[in-house]
Amino acid sequence: MASLSSDPIEPFLSIREWIQWHPSQEAETEPSKASATTSSDSARARSKEPTSTLVLTTAKRTFIDIRIFLAALDNNTSYANPDSAGTTAVASLQTLGPHPLPQSAVDWAMVGTSFSAIHAEGQPWHARWEHWIDSRSPLGSTPAAADEGFMFPQDGQRTLEKGSMVNPDSGKLEDYEEMWFDPDVQVIPGKGESAKRWCVVLRLDQGDWKGAVVRVGQFVQGMIMGPNELCLERWEFDLDGEKEGRRADWRRSLRVGDRYLPCAVTWSDVENLEVGHEVKHSEVVWKVEEKYCW
């Protein structure tokens, strides 16, 4: 198996389209390319997507992965499957206002670092995600939680992931397949330097509290964990707002918990942010860990 790299990459977005569990099969150590191609067709027919899952991955490979049960969002947002042109809507751009979703709405949320094997373009590769904070694991768990899989490029900006992990419904180690769609990272309208594709990371590591806020292009996600508490937010820029009679602006599409997350800093003052600077709110100090534009 090839060694895993942590070299910088171009930031990207990933939206999960479906997942399929295979409880009756033995976990494959390293799935073959042929098996991935054939199994993806059969898995698609039996697949489902119970969540709104969005992953942001930065230039230095920090990732934030938030998965919210669709059933919990039915009264707040609407969803659309990707069309033939490869466009997608993770959630409607209806601002949720002051009413957060309950903790039970969270399937999984995590922040960590990704690693991947060096590979030729168009060839499958091995990937691993090490979790710094994880909604399914107590803070400071040793060893830290991690998951990994084998990635198989597909048509239309899609990647099939195959691997094995514990199915939370059965509590057993099972094979799985997931289909991921990687939408284009968009340039957000702005003046001067702000009209670029931006990648920003803020990190909180203060006593019993840990968290991160990550922006990649048109999406921002934040997560903070403390003693018996989890807070999440997702924001997206309403790129189609003006065409549909709305003001093009950043809008929150989900919120869990009521603690402050400095998501707005990643767009309102992005030109003035510098790596190493601090963003303070009350006694909480967030540090700018990464800033990148392209």
Secondary structure, 3 states (H helix, E strand, C coil): CCCEECCCCCCEEEEEEEEEEECCCCCCCCCCHHHHHHHHHHHHHHCECCEEEEEEECCCCEEEEEEEEHHHHCCCCCCECCCCCCCCECCCCCCCCCCCECHHHEEEEEEEEEEEECCCCCCCEEEEEEEEEECCCCCCCCCCCEEEEEEEECCCCEEEEEEEEECCCCCCEEEEEEEEECCCCCCCCCCHHHCCCEEEEEEEEECCEEEEEEEECCEEEEEEEECCEEEEEEEEECCCCHHHCCCCCEEEEEEECCCCCCCCHHHHCHHHCCCCCEEEECCEEEEEEEEEEC
